[in-house]
Amino acid sequence: MAAKTADQLLTVKVVAARLSVGLVTAYRRIYSGELRWINVAPAGAKRASIRVAESALAEYQRRCERGGAA
């Protein structure tokens, strides 16, 4: 059985570049729930440190191709 490789976690800046959108648009898609994200900030941090898994970005892009998301 092959070992499953871990998803790479991408910054919002990288996600925006891959989607060819601005940073504000990437954040809008994250906060609207269109794009799943992970908070990697340490416990007790005042702000979230957002990362998007490579698989979540691929899933979002597939939905967009099918016309399921903007």
ABEGO torsion letter per residue (X at the ends): XBBBBBBBBBBAAAAAAAAGBBAAAAAAAAAAGABBBBBABBBGBABBBBBBBAAAAAAAAAAAAAGABX
